Amino acid sequence: MSDRVALGIDRIKCDGHGVCADLVPEIIELDDWGYPIIRAGAIPASVLPHARRAISGCPTLALRLQALNARR
Amino acid sequence: MSIALLAGPPPAQGMERRAEHQHRLGALPLRQPSLIDSIERSGLRGKGGAGFPVATKWRSVASQRAGTPVVLANGGEGEPLSRKDRMLMEQRPHLVIDGAVLAADTVGADEIVLYVGADHTGAIQAMLRALSERPATERARLRLVSAPVRYVSGEETAAVHFINAGIALPTSIPPRPFERGIDGRPTLVQNVETLAHVALIARFGDEWFRSLGAGTASGSTLVTVGGAVPQTVLIEIPQGLALSEAVNAAGGITSDSDAVLLGGYFGGWVESTTAWGLPLDADSLRQLGYSLGCGVIAVLPSGRCGVVETARILAYLAHESARQCGPCTFGLRAISAAAGRVAGLTATHGDLEHIQRWAGLLKGRGACRHPDGAAGLLASALRVFADEFMIHYDHRRCSITNVAAAAS
């Protein structure tokens, strides 16, 4: 169940605050301009709590959990 | 007379009037429940660039439960190298409207929006004149909206956004237009050429359509051939025709050429030696790692440098970014600036390495496919013009134009 979800992002909402990369470095790094690059695939179960914190901690509420195969 | 999108009176005579259109092709067939199955068997794919299977899209819209669907006939055509949609609307507007009406009848839509680029004035005039010739029952559900002159205007969420709110910028997905589009209703966004094909498939059948293709490919397709040919032309070809034959049909090349830009600004560069033999069929090209995109074939003339042309296109695409998503706003700007310096023989240390890395960083990182398109074009240029990029960067010289930077 929990291993079938991925992190989705609303690219228009995202302002590149970078909080997410601090909270879940396991699956998010920042590009040269400070915008998140999210590792493809399911979120590992051990990382899921951190991913949830990133979702609630995002200043623009741009992150969400979504079914693994959902398009962006 | 042969049956084809562009068959009928010569383009010089302007648009085909309704009487002539009906005399030539017969009346628009009545609602056919089996039309989606027929389209599926025909193998028809969307002609706007993405090549999505048409039958699948229609089924998705028809099966939505919330709200009466709307049809958006997309004639935005923001691609600078393409002419096909505007010329089709100029010459055969009734074919496009036929297809839109069939689409509406099939998916249960009560409203049709004809979305036409504001700068395509000939197309707008022809479509308006054609509308005036349609029966009142059809006119009541048809309206024409002119699209702002901007590259992203034709992107499907941007088109819906413009019609809903007057803002021709992409929106985040989900929801996609087929789920929630115009007025929040399920919306079928379909390119105008695609709809014109449907108007013929509904009359002559999927077997007829399949038989138009060359080899194993199905149907015909419109391509705009430009660059090192006598003049930019729109031609209709059997899908699967070799690229060299399409270029010959356009009058043949006027100079030697090292590369072809296939698919337009969201397509990619192909070495001419490879390009000439490529089959112009969306499916085959995809399997080979290329894209027919919106059917643009631009032959790079001798004496024109691929690095310079690529930098010019990237500058255009960076400028045309909707500037809503960071990776596109800042990534394309940085790529364009660095590529411009390399092309202009003023590269600073690291420019080429940066471009190479950034080309792989943009895919899937925008609300729409604008960054993907630019990154794909850049990646193809780095492959096809690899040597020339190095010469520009390392030696500050262009071996095509034989220009070298002044010693600094």
Chai-1 contact restraints between the chains, C-beta under 6 A:
chainA,res_idxA,chainB,res_idxB,connection_type,confidence,min_distance_angstrom,max_distance_angstrom,comment,restraint_id
A,D10,B,S172,contact,1.0,0.0,6.0,A-B,restraint_1
A,R11,B,C325,contact,1.0,0.0,6.0,A-B,restraint_2
A,R11,B,G366,contact,1.0,0.0,6.0,A-B,restraint_3
A,R11,B,A367,contact,1.0,0.0,6.0,A-B,restraint_4
A,I12,B,S172,contact,1.0,0.0,6.0,A-B,restraint_5
A,I12,B,Q324,contact,1.0,0.0,6.0,A-B,restraint_6
A,I12,B,C325,contact,1.0,0.0,6.0,A-B,restraint_7
A,I12,B,A367,contact,1.0,0.0,6.0,A-B,restraint_8
A,G16,B,G326,contact,1.0,0.0,6.0,A-B,restraint_9
A,D31,B,L361,contact,1.0,0.0,6.0,A-B,restraint_10
A,W33,B,G326,contact,1.0,0.0,6.0,A-B,restraint_11
A,W33,B,F330,contact,1.0,0.0,6.0,A-B,restraint_12
A,Y35,B,G326,contact,1.0,0.0,6.0,A-B,restraint_13
A,Y35,B,P327,contact,1.0,0.0,6.0,A-B,restraint_14
